[in-house]
Every structure is written in C-alpha cells, then in structure tokens.
Amino acid sequence: MSITADQVKEKLTSALEATSVEVVDTSGGCGSAFEVYVVSPQFEGKTLIARHRLVNDALKAEMAAIHALSIKKAQTPAQAAAAAAAAPASS
Amino acid sequence: MNPELKKSIDELIASNKVVVFMKGNRQFPMCGFSNTVVQILNVMDVPYHTVNILEDDAIRSGMKEYSQWPTFPQVYINGDFFGGCDIMIEAYQSGELKEQLEIALNS
C-alpha cells in the first residue's frame, strides 16, 4: 500500500494536535518519501530529539511503508510565530 | 543487546564529548547525510569522535537499539543522544547546537 501526503498530514494533525502541518512528497510521486514541517503545542518544553520521536511515533503504522521521512521543522506555536515575525518576506 | 557491546558504547560516549556514528569517516563520508553532519561539526570547530558503522555490523544494529533510532548518522553530545541529520541541521540553524556544544565542552 502506498501512503499519501494527505494521510501523513491527517495523522500528524490528529496525533500531535498540530496547529500547522506541511507535508512535501519528495518521492517523485511514489509515496514513500516525505518532508514534514510540524507546529504543535505538544513540543513545548521538549528537546528536539523528543519532538522528533513524537513525530515518528505518530507515524509508526505508516513508517513501514515510508522509505524516508525527513523532519525539517518541529516547532512550538511560539517558535513558529517568532520565526514568522523574523522573516515576514518568506511564506 | 549484547552487554559487552552496550558497555563499550557507554564508555565511548562517556569519554568523548561529541560522538558521531556514521557511514564512513570524517575524511571519507560514505553518505550525504553523514557528510552533512561532518560538515556542520567542522564548521562548529569542535573536537569529535567518529565511528564507522559500515565496518561493524554489530555496532550498526546495536546502535539502532541503543538509541531507539532507526537511521544513521546518530550524534551523541555529552553522553546523550542528540539526533540525526535533520536535527543537526535544525539545531545548527536555530543556534541550539552551538549552545549545546558550549555546554558540553565546558562541563
């Protein structure tokens, strides 16, 4: 079975109560490699590795079918807001 | 996992502030992700120890279990698992890596 970016997005949104999830399919359409950008209040007070483990755990079922998952950003809402304020030119 | 192997990994990460379990070594990284981590640490100008997991299957499978992390490279700072390539890039960009390395090297 192949995994779609939408499935990954849905899973992360519900599992991590994410306020923002961006999933980029980097597999050239075969649905096995993704880049994810996640903003979640659950990351508050956690180290980067703990945040990435949360993301991996949320996708446990999908990981078997995913060849490569690259977690590009795992931020708290406060960090995301600060980043957005610092770089208003980039969307 | 094998208790002897666990003990040798424990000692290795206790006796080096920064340890990278990677594919290849710092002169000849055998994979883009491992290379990225080496380049970041070179820029940070910190001493670090590398372990080539391609030369040792026991370490390769052992480290996945030890870190509970499925992929390489794996970076340990001050005895704690810090993360892989994605985390190194993110932490480098945010300044968190510099902070952690300073804490580690001054402790």
N, CA and C atoms of all chains as a GROMACS GRO file, in nm:
protein
  594
    1MET      N    1   0.085  -0.119   0.000
    1MET     CA    2   0.000   0.000   0.000
    1MET      C    3   0.088   0.124   0.000
    2SER      N    4   0.044   0.226  -0.066
    2SER     CA    5   0.126   0.346  -0.064
    2SER      C    6   0.058   0.455   0.019
    3ILE      N    7   0.141   0.536   0.077
    3ILE     CA    8   0.096   0.640   0.169
    3ILE      C    9   0.091   0.773   0.094
    4THR      N   10  -0.014   0.848   0.117
    4THR     CA   11  -0.019   0.980   0.053
    4THR      C   12   0.021   1.088   0.153
    5ALA      N   13   0.061   1.202   0.099
    5ALA     CA   14   0.099   1.315   0.183
    5ALA      C   15  -0.019   1.354   0.272
    6ASP      N   16  -0.140   1.343   0.217
    6ASP     CA   17  -0.259   1.379   0.294
    6ASP      C   18  -0.278   1.289   0.416
    7GLN      N   19  -0.248   1.160   0.398
    7GLN     CA   20  -0.260   1.066   0.510
    7GLN      C   21  -0.162   1.103   0.621
    8VAL      N   22  -0.040   1.136   0.581
    8VAL     CA   23   0.063   1.174   0.677
    8VAL      C   24   0.019   1.300   0.752
    9LYS      N   25  -0.033   1.394   0.675
    9LYS     CA   26  -0.076   1.520   0.732
    9LYS      C   27  -0.189   1.500   0.834
   10GLU      N   28  -0.286   1.418   0.793
   10GLU     CA   29  -0.402   1.391   0.879
   10GLU      C   30  -0.357   1.327   1.010
   11LYS      N   31  -0.268   1.230   0.999
   11LYS     CA   32  -0.219   1.157   1.114
   11LYS      C   33  -0.147   1.250   1.212
   12LEU      N   34  -0.059   1.334   1.158
   12LEU     CA   35   0.018   1.424   1.243
   12LEU      C   36  -0.073   1.528   1.308
   13THR      N   37  -0.168   1.577   1.232
   13THR     CA   38  -0.260   1.677   1.284
   13THR      C   39  -0.338   1.622   1.403
   14SER      N   40  -0.388   1.500   1.389
   14SER     CA   41  -0.469   1.445   1.498
   14SER      C   42  -0.383   1.397   1.614
   15ALA      N   43  -0.271   1.330   1.584
   15ALA     CA   44  -0.189   1.272   1.692
   15ALA      C   45  -0.118   1.380   1.774
   16LEU      N   46  -0.074   1.487   1.708
   16LEU     CA   47   0.006   1.587   1.778
   16LEU      C   48  -0.071   1.716   1.805
   17GLU      N   49  -0.201   1.715   1.775
   17GLU     CA   50  -0.284   1.837   1.789
   17GLU      C   51  -0.214   1.953   1.719
   18ALA      N   52  -0.155   1.924   1.605
   18ALA     CA   53  -0.072   2.023   1.538
   18ALA      C   54  -0.154   2.141   1.489
   19THR      N   55  -0.098   2.260   1.505
   19THR     CA   56  -0.167   2.381   1.459
   19THR      C   57  -0.131   2.408   1.313
   20SER      N   58  -0.022   2.346   1.268
   20SER     CA   59   0.020   2.362   1.130
   20SER      C   60   0.103   2.242   1.089
   21VAL      N   61   0.065   2.179   0.977
   21VAL     CA   62   0.142   2.066   0.925
   21VAL      C   63   0.161   2.086   0.776
   22GLU      N   64   0.287   2.076   0.734
   22GLU     CA   65   0.316   2.083   0.592
   22GLU      C   66   0.385   1.953   0.555
   23VAL      N   67   0.332   1.882   0.455
   23VAL     CA   68   0.395   1.758   0.413
   23VAL      C   69   0.432   1.770   0.266
   24VAL      N   70   0.560   1.749   0.237
   24VAL     CA   71   0.604   1.756   0.098
   24VAL      C   72   0.645   1.616   0.054
   25ASP      N   73   0.584   1.571  -0.055
   25ASP     CA   74   0.619   1.439  -0.108
   25ASP      C   75   0.747   1.454  -0.190
   26THR      N   76   0.856   1.392  -0.142
   26THR     CA   77   0.984   1.405  -0.213
   26THR      C   78   1.019   1.278  -0.289
   27SER      N   79   0.918   1.192  -0.305
   27SER     CA   80   0.947   1.061  -0.364
   27SER      C   81   0.929   1.062  -0.516
   28GLY      N   82   0.892   1.178  -0.570
   28GLY     CA   83   0.863   1.181  -0.712
   28GLY      C   84   0.730   1.113  -0.739
   29GLY      N   85   0.641   1.114  -0.638
   29GLY     CA   86   0.505   1.066  -0.661
   29GLY      C   87   0.480   0.920  -0.623
   30CYS      N   88   0.584   0.846  -0.581
   30CYS     CA   89   0.557   0.706  -0.547
   30CYS      C   90   0.518   0.690  -0.401
   31GLY      N   91   0.507   0.802  -0.330
   31GLY     CA   92   0.450   0.799  -0.195
   31GLY      C   93   0.533   0.724  -0.093
   32SER      N   94   0.665   0.740  -0.098
   32SER     CA   95   0.743   0.670   0.004
   32SER      C   96   0.848   0.758   0.070
   33ALA      N   97   0.852   0.886   0.031
   33ALA     CA   98   0.947   0.976   0.096
   33ALA      C   99   0.882   1.112   0.118
   34PHE      N  100   0.893   1.164   0.239
   34PHE     CA  101   0.827   1.289   0.272
   34PHE      C  102   0.917   1.381   0.354
   35GLU      N  103   0.893   1.509   0.336
   35GLU     CA  104   0.950   1.607   0.428
   35GLU      C  105   0.833   1.662   0.508
   36VAL      N  106   0.850   1.675   0.638
   36VAL     CA  107   0.741   1.730   0.718
   36VAL      C  108   0.786   1.851   0.800
   37TYR      N  109   0.694   1.945   0.811
   37TYR     CA  110   0.713   2.066   0.893
   37TYR      C  111   0.594   2.068   0.988
   38VAL      N  112   0.621   2.060   1.116
   38VAL     CA  113   0.511   2.048   1.212
   38VAL      C  114   0.520   2.156   1.319
   39VAL      N  115   0.406   2.218   1.349
   39VAL     CA  116   0.398   2.310   1.462
   39VAL      C  117   0.294   2.252   1.558
   40SER      N  118   0.336   2.224   1.681
   40SER     CA  119   0.245   2.162   1.776
   40SER      C  120   0.272   2.210   1.918
   41PRO      N  121   0.164   2.236   1.993
   41PRO     CA  122   0.183   2.276   2.134
   41PRO      C  123   0.244   2.161   2.217
   42GLN      N  124   0.232   2.038   2.168
   42GLN     CA  125   0.289   1.924   2.241
   42GLN      C  126   0.442   1.928   2.246
   43PHE      N  127   0.504   2.010   2.161
   43PHE     CA  128   0.650   2.019   2.158
   43PHE      C  129   0.705   2.107   2.271
   44GLU      N  130   0.615   2.181   2.335
   44GLU     CA  131   0.654   2.274   2.441
   44GLU      C  132   0.739   2.204   2.547
   45GLY      N  133   0.856   2.260   2.573
   45GLY     CA  134   0.941   2.207   2.680
   45GLY      C  135   1.014   2.077   2.648
   46LYS      N  136   1.007   2.035   2.520
   46LYS     CA  137   1.074   1.911   2.482
   46LYS      C  138   1.198   1.939   2.397
   47THR      N  139   1.300   1.853   2.412
   47THR     CA  140   1.419   1.867   2.328
   47THR      C  141   1.384   1.828   2.185
   48LEU      N  142   1.472   1.866   2.093
   48LEU     CA  143   1.448   1.832   1.952
   48LEU      C  144   1.430   1.683   1.932
   49ILE      N  145   1.516   1.604   1.997
   49ILE     CA  146   1.506   1.459   1.976
   49ILE      C  147   1.374   1.406   2.028
   50ALA      N  148   1.327   1.461   2.140
   50ALA     CA  149   1.198   1.417   2.194
   50ALA      C  150   1.085   1.454   2.098
   51ARG      N  151   1.097   1.571   2.035
   51ARG     CA  152   0.996   1.614   1.938
   51ARG      C  153   0.994   1.521   1.817
   52HIS      N  154   1.114   1.488   1.769
   52HIS     CA  155   1.120   1.400   1.652
   52HIS      C  156   1.067   1.261   1.684
   53ARG      N  157   1.091   1.217   1.807
   53ARG     CA  158   1.037   1.086   1.846
   53ARG      C  159   0.884   1.089   1.847
   54LEU      N  160   0.828   1.201   1.890
   54LEU     CA  161   0.682   1.215   1.888
   54LEU      C  162   0.629   1.201   1.745
   55VAL      N  163   0.698   1.266   1.653
   55VAL     CA  164   0.656   1.261   1.512
   55VAL      C  165   0.668   1.117   1.461
   56ASN      N  166   0.781   1.052   1.490
   56ASN     CA  167   0.799   0.914   1.446
   56ASN      C  168   0.693   0.821   1.505
   57ASP      N  169   0.664   0.841   1.634
   57ASP     CA  170   0.565   0.757   1.700
   57ASP      C  171   0.427   0.775   1.638
   58ALA      N  172   0.395   0.900   1.604
   58ALA     CA  173   0.263   0.927   1.544
   58ALA      C  174   0.248   0.854   1.411
   59LEU      N  175   0.360   0.834   1.344
   59LEU     CA  176   0.356   0.772   1.211
   59LEU      C  177   0.401   0.626   1.213
   60LYS      N  178   0.400   0.568   1.332
   60LYS     CA  179   0.451   0.431   1.346
   60LYS      C  180   0.393   0.334   1.243
   61ALA      N  181   0.263   0.338   1.228
   61ALA     CA  182   0.197   0.245   1.136
   61ALA      C  183   0.240   0.270   0.991
   62GLU      N  184   0.259   0.397   0.960
   62GLU     CA  185   0.295   0.433   0.822
   62GLU      C  186   0.442   0.409   0.792
   63MET      N  187   0.526   0.413   0.897
   63MET     CA  188   0.671   0.408   0.876
   63MET      C  189   0.714   0.284   0.798
   64ALA      N  190   0.641   0.174   0.816
   64ALA     CA  191   0.676   0.051   0.745
   64ALA      C  192   0.674   0.072   0.594
   65ALA      N  193   0.583   0.159   0.550
   65ALA     CA  194   0.568   0.182   0.406
   65ALA      C  195   0.643   0.306   0.358
   66ILE      N  196   0.693   0.384   0.453
   66ILE     CA  197   0.764   0.506   0.414
   66ILE      C  198   0.913   0.477   0.405
   67HIS      N  199   0.970   0.510   0.293
   67HIS     CA  200   1.112   0.482   0.274
   67HIS      C  201   1.199   0.585   0.347
   68ALA      N  202   1.156   0.710   0.340
   68ALA     CA  203   1.237   0.814   0.403
   68ALA      C  204   1.148   0.924   0.456
   69LEU      N  205   1.171   0.960   0.582
   69LEU     CA  206   1.096   1.070   0.643
   69LEU      C  207   1.197   1.171   0.694
   70SER      N  208   1.186   1.291   0.645
   70SER     CA  209   1.277   1.395   0.689
   70SER      C  210   1.197   1.500   0.765
   71ILE      N  211   1.228   1.514   0.894
   71ILE     CA  212   1.156   1.611   0.976
   71ILE      C  213   1.232   1.743   0.969
   72LYS      N  214   1.181   1.834   0.890
   72LYS     CA  215   1.254   1.958   0.866
   72LYS      C  216   1.236   2.059   0.978
   73LYS      N  217   1.116   2.062   1.032
   73LYS     CA  218   1.090   2.155   1.142
   73LYS      C  219   0.993   2.091   1.239
   74ALA      N  220   1.023   2.105   1.368
   74ALA     CA  221   0.930   2.061   1.471
   74ALA      C  222   0.928   2.173   1.574
   75GLN      N  223   0.833   2.265   1.557
   75GLN     CA  224   0.833   2.385   1.640
   75GLN      C  225   0.708   2.397   1.727
   76THR      N  226   0.723   2.474   1.835
   76THR     CA  227   0.607   2.509   1.916
   76THR      C  228   0.540   2.628   1.847
   77PRO      N  229   0.411   2.652   1.877
   77PRO     CA  230   0.344   2.768   1.817
   77PRO      C  231   0.420   2.898   1.841
   78ALA      N  232   0.480   2.912   1.961
   78ALA     CA  233   0.555   3.035   1.993
   78ALA      C  234   0.677   3.050   1.903
   79GLN      N  235   0.748   2.940   1.880
   79GLN     CA  236   0.866   2.944   1.794
   79GLN      C  237   0.827   2.976   1.650
   80ALA      N  238   0.718   2.916   1.606
   80ALA     CA  239   0.672   2.939   1.469
   80ALA      C  240   0.634   3.085   1.450
   81ALA      N  241   0.568   3.141   1.551
   81ALA     CA  242   0.528   3.281   1.544
   81ALA      C  243   0.650   3.372   1.541
   82ALA      N  244   0.750   3.339   1.622
   82ALA     CA  245   0.872   3.418   1.627
   82ALA      C  246   0.945   3.411   1.493
   83ALA      N  247   0.948   3.292   1.435
   83ALA     CA  248   1.015   3.273   1.307
   83ALA      C  249   0.943   3.350   1.197
   84ALA      N  250   0.810   3.348   1.203
   84ALA     CA  251   0.732   3.419   1.103
   84ALA      C  252   0.753   3.570   1.115
   85ALA      N  253   0.764   3.617   1.240
   85ALA     CA  254   0.785   3.760   1.263
   85ALA      C  255   0.923   3.804   1.216
   86ALA      N  256   1.021   3.712   1.231
   86ALA     CA  257   1.159   3.744   1.193
   86ALA      C  258   1.178   3.743   1.042
   87ALA      N  259   1.096   3.663   0.974
   87ALA     CA  260   1.111   3.652   0.828
   87ALA      C  261   0.977   3.671   0.759
   88PRO      N  262   0.924   3.794   0.763
   88PRO     CA  263   0.791   3.817   0.706
   88PRO      C  264   0.789   3.799   0.553
   89ALA      N  265   0.908   3.809   0.491
   89ALA     CA  266   0.913   3.800   0.345
   89ALA      C  267   0.891   3.658   0.296
   90SER      N  268   0.933   3.559   0.375
   90SER     CA  269   0.916   3.421   0.330
   90SER      C  270   0.784   3.366   0.383
   91SER      N  271   0.714   3.294   0.298
   91SER     CA  272   0.584   3.242   0.340
   91SER      C  273   0.602   3.106   0.405
   92MET      N  274   2.030  -0.633   2.398
   92MET     CA  275   2.153  -0.633   2.319
   92MET      C  276   2.269  -0.686   2.403
   93ASN      N  277   2.373  -0.725   2.336
   93ASN     CA  278   2.493  -0.781   2.398
   93ASN      C  279   2.549  -0.685   2.505
   94PRO      N  280   2.560  -0.732   2.631
   94PRO     CA  281   2.603  -0.644   2.739
   94PRO      C  282   2.744  -0.586   2.720
   95GLU      N  283   2.831  -0.666   2.659
   95GLU     CA  284   2.967  -0.616   2.634
   95GLU      C  285   2.966  -0.501   2.535
   96LEU      N  286   2.885  -0.517   2.430
   96LEU     CA  287   2.875  -0.411   2.330
   96LEU      C  288   2.817  -0.285   2.394
   97LYS      N  289   2.712  -0.305   2.476
   97LYS     CA  290   2.648  -0.191   2.541
   97LYS      C  291   2.750  -0.118   2.628
   98LYS      N  292   2.831  -0.194   2.700
   98LYS     CA  293   2.930  -0.136   2.788
   98LYS      C  294   3.033  -0.055   2.708
   99SER      N  295   3.076  -0.109   2.593
   99SER     CA  296   3.176  -0.036   2.515
   99SER      C  297   3.118   0.091   2.454
  100ILE      N  298   2.989   0.087   2.418
  100ILE     CA  299   2.924   0.209   2.367
  100ILE      C  300   2.909   0.311   2.480
  101ASP      N  301   2.866   0.263   2.598
  101ASP     CA  302   2.855   0.351   2.715
  101ASP      C  303   2.986   0.426   2.740
  102GLU      N  304   3.096   0.349   2.736
  102GLU     CA  305   3.226   0.408   2.766
  102GLU      C  306   3.268   0.508   2.658
  103LEU      N  307   3.240   0.470   2.534
  103LEU     CA  308   3.278   0.557   2.423
  103LEU      C  309   3.208   0.693   2.430
  104ILE      N  310   3.077   0.691   2.456
  104ILE     CA  311   3.006   0.820   2.458
  104ILE      C  312   3.027   0.896   2.589
  105ALA      N  313   3.077   0.823   2.692
  105ALA     CA  314   3.109   0.892   2.817
  105ALA      C  315   3.245   0.961   2.807
  106SER      N  316   3.334   0.904   2.726
  106SER     CA  317   3.471   0.958   2.723
  106SER      C  318   3.495   1.057   2.609
  107ASN      N  319   3.395   1.077   2.523
  107ASN     CA  320   3.406   1.179   2.418
  107ASN      C  321   3.285   1.272   2.425
  108LYS      N  322   3.312   1.402   2.422
  108LYS     CA  323   3.202   1.500   2.431
  108LYS      C  324   3.106   1.488   2.313
  109VAL      N  325   3.164   1.463   2.195
  109VAL     CA  326   3.081   1.451   2.075
  109VAL      C  327   3.121   1.324   2.000
  110VAL      N  328   3.023   1.236   1.979
  110VAL     CA  329   3.048   1.112   1.904
  110VAL      C  330   2.948   1.103   1.790
  111VAL      N  331   2.998   1.070   1.671
  111VAL     CA  332   2.911   1.054   1.556
  111VAL      C  333   2.921   0.910   1.506
  112PHE      N  334   2.810   0.838   1.508
  112PHE     CA  335   2.803   0.706   1.447
  112PHE      C  336   2.755   0.728   1.305
  113MET      N  337   2.842   0.696   1.208
  113MET     CA  338   2.814   0.739   1.072
  113MET      C  339   2.858   0.635   0.969
  114LYS      N  340   2.820   0.662   0.844
  114LYS     CA  341   2.865   0.578   0.733
  114LYS      C  342   2.992   0.641   0.677
  115GLY      N  343   3.103   0.570   0.696
  115GLY     CA  344   3.232   0.624   0.655
  115GLY      C  345   3.299   0.694   0.772
  116ASN      N  346   3.398   0.779   0.742
  116ASN     CA  347   3.463   0.855   0.849
  116ASN      C  348   3.471   1.002   0.808
  117ARG      N  349   3.533   1.082   0.894
  117ARG     CA  350   3.525   1.226   0.869
  117ARG      C  351   3.598   1.267   0.740
  118GLN      N  352   3.702   1.193   0.702
  118GLN     CA  353   3.770   1.225   0.576
  118GLN      C  354   3.688   1.176   0.456
  119PHE      N  355   3.625   1.059   0.473
  119PHE     CA  356   3.552   0.999   0.362
  119PHE      C  357   3.412   0.955   0.402
  120PRO      N  358   3.320   1.051   0.418
  120PRO     CA  359   3.182   1.012   0.449
  120PRO      C  360   3.125   0.934   0.330
  121MET      N  361   3.052   0.826   0.359
  121MET     CA  362   3.002   0.740   0.253
  121MET      C  363   2.855   0.766   0.222
  122CYS      N  364   2.802   0.875   0.275
  122CYS     CA  365   2.661   0.902   0.254
  122CYS      C  366   2.638   1.052   0.277
  123GLY      N  367   2.546   1.108   0.202
  123GLY     CA  368   2.521   1.251   0.207
  123GLY      C  369   2.480   1.301   0.345
  124PHE      N  370   2.400   1.220   0.415
  124PHE     CA  371   2.351   1.262   0.546
  124PHE      C  372   2.466   1.266   0.647
  125SER      N  373   2.552   1.162   0.641
  125SER     CA  374   2.668   1.160   0.729
  125SER      C  375   2.761   1.276   0.695
  126ASN      N  376   2.775   1.303   0.566
  126ASN     CA  377   2.861   1.414   0.522
  126ASN      C  378   2.810   1.547   0.578
  127THR      N  379   2.679   1.566   0.574
  127THR     CA  380   2.620   1.692   0.624
  127THR      C  381   2.658   1.715   0.770
  128VAL      N  382   2.647   1.608   0.850
  128VAL     CA  383   2.677   1.620   0.993
  128VAL      C  384   2.825   1.652   1.015
  129VAL      N  385   2.912   1.586   0.939
  129VAL     CA  386   3.056   1.613   0.948
  129VAL      C  387   3.086   1.759   0.912
  130GLN      N  388   3.022   1.807   0.806
  130GLN     CA  389   3.045   1.945   0.764
  130GLN      C  390   3.001   2.044   0.873
  131ILE      N  391   2.886   2.017   0.933
  131ILE     CA  392   2.836   2.105   1.039
  131ILE      C  393   2.935   2.108   1.156
  132LEU      N  394   2.981   1.990   1.198
  132LEU     CA  395   3.073   1.985   1.312
  132LEU      C  396   3.207   2.050   1.278
  133ASN      N  397   3.250   2.038   1.152
  133ASN     CA  398   3.374   2.104   1.112
  133ASN      C  399   3.359   2.256   1.122
  134VAL      N  400   3.243   2.305   1.079
  134VAL     CA  401   3.217   2.449   1.086
  134VAL      C  402   3.214   2.496   1.233
  135MET      N  403   3.157   2.412   1.320
  135MET     CA  404   3.147   2.448   1.462
  135MET      C  405   3.284   2.444   1.529
  136ASP      N  406   3.380   2.379   1.461
  136ASP     CA  407   3.516   2.376   1.511
  136ASP      C  408   3.525   2.314   1.651
  137VAL      N  409   3.463   2.198   1.665
  137VAL     CA  410   3.471   2.127   1.793
  137VAL      C  411   3.538   1.991   1.771
  138PRO      N  412   3.604   1.939   1.874
  138PRO     CA  413   3.661   1.805   1.861
  138PRO      C  414   3.548   1.702   1.862
  139TYR      N  415   3.555   1.604   1.773
  139TYR     CA  416   3.453   1.499   1.776
  139TYR      C  417   3.514   1.367   1.732
  140HIS      N  418   3.451   1.259   1.777
  140HIS     CA  419   3.498   1.124   1.750
  140HIS      C  420   3.398   1.058   1.655
  141THR      N  421   3.447   0.989   1.552
  141THR     CA  422   3.353   0.923   1.462
  141THR      C  423   3.369   0.772   1.468
  142VAL      N  424   3.258   0.700   1.449
  142VAL     CA  425   3.258   0.555   1.442
  142VAL      C  426   3.196   0.516   1.308
  143ASN      N  427   3.271   0.438   1.230
  143ASN     CA  428   3.220   0.394   1.100
  143ASN      C  429   3.136   0.269   1.117
  144ILE      N  430   3.004   0.284   1.104
  144ILE     CA  431   2.914   0.170   1.128
  144ILE      C  432   2.916   0.071   1.012
  145LEU      N  433   2.971   0.113   0.897
  145LEU     CA  434   2.976   0.022   0.782
  145LEU      C  435   3.081  -0.088   0.804
  146GLU      N  436   3.173  -0.062   0.898
  146GLU     CA  437   3.279  -0.160   0.921
  146GLU      C  438   3.240  -0.262   1.027
  147ASP      N  439   3.127  -0.243   1.090
  147ASP     CA  440   3.094  -0.328   1.204
  147ASP      C  441   2.942  -0.347   1.215
  148ASP      N  442   2.897  -0.463   1.172
  148ASP     CA  443   2.753  -0.491   1.174
  148ASP      C  444   2.694  -0.493   1.314
  149ALA      N  445   2.775  -0.536   1.412
  149ALA     CA  446   2.725  -0.543   1.549
  149ALA      C  447   2.694  -0.402   1.600
  150ILE      N  448   2.784  -0.308   1.570
  150ILE     CA  449   2.763  -0.168   1.611
  150ILE      C  450   2.643  -0.111   1.535
  151ARG      N  451   2.636  -0.144   1.406
  151ARG     CA  452   2.529  -0.090   1.322
  151ARG      C  453   2.391  -0.128   1.376
  152SER      N  454   2.372  -0.256   1.405
  152SER     CA  455   2.241  -0.296   1.456
  152SER      C  456   2.229  -0.259   1.604
  153GLY      N  457   2.341  -0.265   1.676
  153GLY     CA  458   2.340  -0.231   1.818
  153GLY      C  459   2.299  -0.087   1.843
  154MET      N  460   2.350   0.005   1.760
  154MET     CA  461   2.321   0.147   1.781
  154MET      C  462   2.175   0.181   1.757
  155LYS      N  463   2.112   0.109   1.665
  155LYS     CA  464   1.969   0.134   1.640
  155LYS      C  465   1.889   0.104   1.767
  156GLU      N  466   1.929  -0.006   1.832
  156GLU     CA  467   1.863  -0.048   1.954
  156GLU      C  468   1.897   0.047   2.069
  157TYR      N  469   2.026   0.080   2.077
  157TYR     CA  470   2.077   0.164   2.186
  157TYR      C  471   2.010   0.301   2.185
  158SER      N  472   1.998   0.359   2.067
  158SER     CA  473   1.940   0.493   2.055
  158SER      C  474   1.789   0.490   2.039
  159GLN      N  475   1.735   0.372   2.006
  159GLN     CA  476   1.594   0.362   1.967
  159GLN      C  477   1.567   0.460   1.852
  160TRP      N  478   1.660   0.459   1.758
  160TRP     CA  479   1.651   0.549   1.643
  160TRP      C  480   1.689   0.467   1.520
  161PRO      N  481   1.607   0.472   1.412
  161PRO     CA  482   1.625   0.373   1.305
  161PRO      C  483   1.734   0.401   1.203
  162THR      N  484   1.787   0.523   1.201
  162THR     CA  485   1.875   0.559   1.091
  162THR      C  486   2.009   0.617   1.137
  163PHE      N  487   2.100   0.632   1.041
  163PHE     CA  488   2.230   0.694   1.066
  163PHE      C  489   2.244   0.816   0.975
  164PRO      N  490   2.324   0.915   1.012
  164PRO     CA  491   2.410   0.924   1.130
  164PRO      C  492   2.334   0.944   1.261
  165GLN      N  493   2.402   0.911   1.372
  165GLN     CA  494   2.350   0.939   1.506
  165GLN      C  495   2.455   1.017   1.582
  166VAL      N  496   2.414   1.129   1.637
  166VAL     CA  497   2.509   1.216   1.707
  166VAL      C  498   2.481   1.215   1.857
  167TYR      N  499   2.586   1.189   1.934
  167TYR     CA  500   2.577   1.196   2.080
  167TYR      C  501   2.656   1.316   2.129
  168ILE      N  502   2.593   1.397   2.211
  168ILE     CA  503   2.661   1.512   2.270
  168ILE      C  504   2.652   1.500   2.422
  169ASN      N  505   2.768   1.504   2.486
  169ASN     CA  506   2.773   1.498   2.632
  169ASN      C  507   2.703   1.375   2.688
  170GLY      N  508   2.716   1.262   2.617
  170GLY     CA  509   2.660   1.137   2.668
  170GLY      C  510   2.513   1.115   2.635
  171ASP      N  511   2.448   1.215   2.573
  171ASP     CA  512   2.307   1.200   2.539
  171ASP      C  513   2.287   1.195   2.389
  172PHE      N  514   2.191   1.115   2.346
  172PHE     CA  515   2.158   1.110   2.203
  172PHE      C  516   2.096   1.244   2.164
  173PHE      N  517   2.160   1.312   2.070
  173PHE     CA  518   2.111   1.443   2.028
  173PHE      C  519   2.021   1.432   1.907
  174GLY      N  520   2.057   1.346   1.812
  174GLY     CA  521   1.970   1.328   1.696
  174GLY      C  522   2.047   1.289   1.571
  175GLY      N  523   1.974   1.291   1.459
  175GLY     CA  524   2.033   1.257   1.330
  175GLY      C  525   2.056   1.382   1.247
  176CYS      N  526   2.061   1.362   1.117
  176CYS     CA  527   2.095   1.471   1.026
  176CYS      C  528   1.993   1.586   1.031
  177ASP      N  529   1.863   1.553   1.030
  177ASP     CA  530   1.758   1.656   1.032
  177ASP      C  531   1.773   1.746   1.154
  178ILE      N  532   1.794   1.680   1.269
  178ILE     CA  533   1.803   1.755   1.394
  178ILE      C  534   1.928   1.842   1.396
  179MET      N  535   2.037   1.788   1.343
  179MET     CA  536   2.161   1.867   1.338
  179MET      C  537   2.143   1.993   1.254
  180ILE      N  538   2.076   1.979   1.142
  180ILE     CA  539   2.053   2.096   1.056
  180ILE      C  540   1.964   2.197   1.128
  181GLU      N  541   1.854   2.148   1.185
  181GLU     CA  542   1.759   2.236   1.252
  181GLU      C  543   1.826   2.308   1.371
  182ALA      N  544   1.903   2.231   1.448
  182ALA     CA  545   1.967   2.287   1.566
  182ALA      C  546   2.080   2.383   1.529
  183TYR      N  547   2.146   2.354   1.418
  183TYR     CA  548   2.252   2.442   1.369
  183TYR      C  549   2.192   2.577   1.329
  184GLN      N  550   2.081   2.571   1.257
  184GLN     CA  551   2.017   2.693   1.209
  184GLN      C  552   1.958   2.775   1.323
  185SER      N  553   1.907   2.708   1.425
  185SER     CA  554   1.839   2.780   1.533
  185SER      C  555   1.936   2.829   1.640
  186GLY      N  556   2.061   2.782   1.635
  186GLY     CA  557   2.157   2.823   1.737
  186GLY      C  558   2.161   2.728   1.856
  187GLU      N  559   2.068   2.632   1.858
  187GLU     CA  560   2.062   2.540   1.971
  187GLU      C  561   2.187   2.450   1.975
  188LEU      N  562   2.237   2.414   1.858
  188LEU     CA  563   2.354   2.327   1.852
  188LEU      C  564   2.475   2.394   1.918
  189LYS      N  565   2.495   2.521   1.884
  189LYS     CA  566   2.607   2.597   1.938
  189LYS      C  567   2.598   2.598   2.091
  190GLU      N  568   2.477   2.622   2.139
  190GLU     CA  569   2.450   2.626   2.282
  190GLU      C  570   2.485   2.492   2.349
  191GLN      N  571   2.436   2.384   2.288
  191GLN     CA  572   2.459   2.250   2.345
  191GLN      C  573   2.607   2.214   2.345
  192LEU      N  574   2.676   2.252   2.236
  192LEU     CA  575   2.818   2.219   2.226
  192LEU      C  576   2.898   2.297   2.329
  193GLU      N  577   2.859   2.422   2.350
  193GLU     CA  578   2.928   2.504   2.450
  193GLU      C  579   2.910   2.445   2.590
  194ILE      N  580   2.788   2.404   2.619
  194ILE     CA  581   2.760   2.341   2.749
  194ILE      C  582   2.846   2.215   2.764
  195ALA      N  583   2.847   2.134   2.658
  195ALA     CA  584   2.920   2.007   2.663
  195ALA      C  585   3.070   2.028   2.682
  196LEU      N  586   3.125   2.121   2.605
  196LEU     CA  587   3.270   2.140   2.608
  196LEU      C  588   3.317   2.210   2.734
  197ASN      N  589   3.228   2.280   2.802
  197ASN     CA  590   3.266   2.348   2.925
  197ASN      C  591   3.232   2.269   3.050
  198SER      N  592   3.170   2.153   3.032
  198SER     CA  593   3.129   2.077   3.151
  198SER      C  594   3.242   1.986   3.198
   0.00000   0.00000   0.00000
